[in-house]
Every structure is written in C-alpha cells, then in structure tokens.
Amino acid sequence: MTDAQIGESTWTKISEHIARRVTDPDRVLTTLENLPGAEDWNSQSRHALGSGLLGPAILLGGDPTRASYDGPAAHDHMRSVARWVTSAPALNPGLYTGQAGVAFGIAMRQRAAGGYTGALRELDRKISTGIAAICRRMNENSIGDRARFDTMAGLAGIGRYALMRRDSMTEALRTVLSTLVGMSESVRTGGLSVPGFWCLTRPRGEPVDSVQDGHLNLGLSHGIAGPLALLSLARSSGLEVPHQERAIERLAQIFQEQKLVDHHGVYWPNLLTWDDWHRGYSTKDRGRTAWCYGSLGIACSLQLAAAATGRRDLGELATDSVDAIIRTPLPEWGIRDVSLCHGWAGALNCLKFFTGGERAEDVSRARDQIAAIIEREFDPDSPFGFRYPDERHDQLLDRPGFLDGASGIALALEAYSSGETSAAPWDAALLLA
C-alpha cells in the first residue's frame, strides 16, 4: 500500500468515525446537554448551521458517494431541526444564526435525495421578507453593525443562499446585491469619509459610543471579503444589478491599497481602525491565517473577484498572499484548533482552491502538513472526535456542527482524502464557491 493510500484510509476512517458519532440527533443533543458549559449554549446553537445539528445533516446526507452518507440519519436530523424551528421564537434570516442556515441544510439534502419542496418554498418566502426588512433598515441608516452585511448573520451569507435559490428568490437576491452595491460607496461621518461597510462595533460585535471607535472589518466571516465574494459569485453566474462590477472593483481596491508586507510577503490585518483608514495603512502584524480572518479567506474572495471581472491583477494578488502564507512556518499561522471557521480544517479547505499554477507542489505540501496536524488532534475518546479551546482558552469544547464542529472537519478531510480540489456544494456556505 502506498503512503497516499495509507493517508487516505486514515482520513476516511476519521470522517467515518465522526459520522457514526453524530448519526442519532437525540444522542447528539443529550451528549451536548451533559458537556461542560452546556448551560451557556442555547437551543439555537444546538441546532443552527454553525455548531449544531445542521452540520451532521450535511455530512450524513449531502453526498451519496461518500462513505459517511446515511440518508435516513440525515432526515432524522432535519426532522429534529424542524421541530425546533416550529417551537422556537421567530428566527432571524441569517445563514449561521437562523432561517437561511436551516434552508441551506434542507437544500443540501434535497440535492442528494429530492423532496422538501414545500419546506423550502415556505423558508424562501420568510427569508425574502427578512431580506426586505434588513435592506430597508440599511437604507435608512447609512452605517451600523457588521451583522447587517456579514457572512454569519447578514446579507452576504443570506444572499449566498438566495443565489442558490435564484429561481424562486431572484427579486430578493437583486435587493441584496443592490444594497451591497450601495454600501460600497463612501459615507461622510465624523467630518471624514469612511466606507459604507464601516462597523459601529468593536471587533467582537459590542457596540461603540462613536464612529471613531468603530472599524472596517476585512475578514470573510464578519468583514468586506464576504460581500466581495457574493457580488463576484453572482456576477459570474450571470446575475447582475447596476454598478455591481464597479462595487466589486471598489472593494477589491481596498485590499490592494491596504495590503501589508512582512518578510514572508503580502498579508492583511483583521481590521482597520479610524486612524488606520485615514492615514492610509495599518501597523498590525500578521494575525491568524484562517477562513474567518486573515489572508486565506481574503485570497479566496479576491480570486472570485478576478474570475468575475477578468482582472488578472486581483488573481495575482490572491496568489501572492497565498505564496506568503505557505512560506510562513505553520506554528506562526496563529491557529489553535481544527475547525472550519478559524482552524486547520478551514485552512486545508481554502488552500484546495490554489492547488494549480506554479506553486502547486508547495501548496499541496502545505496541505499534507495541515492534514497531518488534524490527524494528530483526532481524539477517538471524545464525544465527536475533536476537541478545541473556547474563546478564553480555559476549557476544551465538543461540538458536532459545521463551522466550528466535528462535521465540518470531517467534510474537509473527505474532500482532501479524495484528492478533489474543485468546490464542494457545501463550500457555498463559506462563500468560497
């Protein structure tokens, strides 16, 4: 047996182990209720796309060719989520916080098995109503918090679901795109101009007292890389509103102008403060290199913008930043867990989009090293196979979900072990495709 076959067997077995651990939704929920910190983890977190049952549903029910596929178990998860949706208070339309995430999970299941038509029709209607309300508020107030437009709860993530469902949500999607195009214009506030995506929050989302205390978030999860990705994906798919290409170029220009260079090469800070923006540069060092924040997620968005506009310089900037990343020793990537969001699985997955070109061998080598790290972190005695620190790094958490849980890690490992480097259907939830 070759080394590649040995590795493939190992990663496939890890994915299968995770799938077995999350097969029964009732068992998953019971396990979660008895874990440390359960009292701080509400019902929404236990069911939503980020941490909860929707992740196992996608892992188990999304791709019939994978060893982890279990259609009946996936349906059981969706039924459990449906019961929660029926009994829960009114959900927001967010991708990782509410209705769009539920609908995305159902759409992934429908892709594999059909059905669910009525449920999706009703969710599309509710999400379209939510989009209209968000856009109306944004048109009334030129700047605000990041949750209006980001991937997690805002228009970038919701719009990506709408793009999947464009046949039934075309008008809602056009409203999203038009609103994001408008936000790409500068806004005059505090006596000076800032981008319309200026956030009146601190980095973790807490509100601020003045516009000068706000920031421009650059990340793919909470920042302008999310809207850039959505606008680019929509244009590449043939759906465009007035001035959309100019909005793509305006957002890309921010990344061109705000890039920093260290001894490894090009990178971006997580955010720009009021002072950073108005002096034209940041002084921050290279931070975390992951999907959510840092150069990897940004590079993926720039690559999508290059494809949408034909701008080779944007693709070259994306490649330059990835070249710098793979020259950086892995211990300096600032990654402390193995999740899709801010961990090694997300890095492994993002890099698959850069496995062509002159640096293909170097990128593939980096992916092999990352996969080995993930394998070493596998803990078969833990509830779901992987454990990782909470935000304060004072306890290890066990989560079954997609974005910051074991199911997302399993999906990334399955893609890696198969040798597949094109986009998977679930990459849409990450705005990578």
Sequence and secondary structure as in RCSB ss.txt:
>XXXX:A:sequence
MTDAQIGESTWTKISEHIARRVTDPDRVLTTLENLPGAEDWNSQSRHALGSGLLGPAILLGGDPTRASYDGPAAH
DHMRSVARWVTSAPALNPGLYTGQAGVAFGIAMRQRAAGGYTGALRELDRKISTGIAAICRRMNENSIGDRARFD
TMAGLAGIGRYALMRRDSMTEALRTVLSTLVGMSESVRTGGLSVPGFWCLTRPRGEPVDSVQDGHLNLGLSHGIA
GPLALLSLARSSGLEVPHQERAIERLAQIFQEQKLVDHHGVYWPNLLTWDDWHRGYSTKDRGRTAWCYGSLGIAC
SLQLAAAATGRRDLGELATDSVDAIIRTPLPEWGIRDVSLCHGWAGALNCLKFFTGGERAEDVSRARDQIAAIIE
REFDPDSPFGFRYPDERHDQLLDRPGFLDGASGIALALEAYSSGETSAAPWDAALLLA
>XXXX:A:secstr
  HHHHHHHHHHHHHHHHHHHTS HHHHHHHHHTSTTGGGS HHHHHSTTTSTHHHHHHHHS TTSTT  HHHHH
HHHHHHHHHHHHSS     TTTSHHHHHHHHHHHHHHH   HHHHHHHHHHHHHHHHHHHHHHHHSSSB GGGTS
SSSSHHHHHHHHHHTHHHHHHHHHHHHHHHHHHTSEEEETTEEEETT BSB TTS B SSGGG EEE STTTSTH
HHHHHHHHHHHTT   TTHHHHHHHHHHHHHHH EE SS EE  SEEEHHHHHHT         SSSSSHHHHHH
HHHHHHHHH  HHHHHHHHHHHHHHHHS GGGS   S  TTTSHHHHHHHHGGG SSTTHHHHHHHHHHHHHHHH
HH  TTSSSS  EE TTSSSEE   SSSSSHHHHHHHHHHHHHT  S  GGGGGGT  
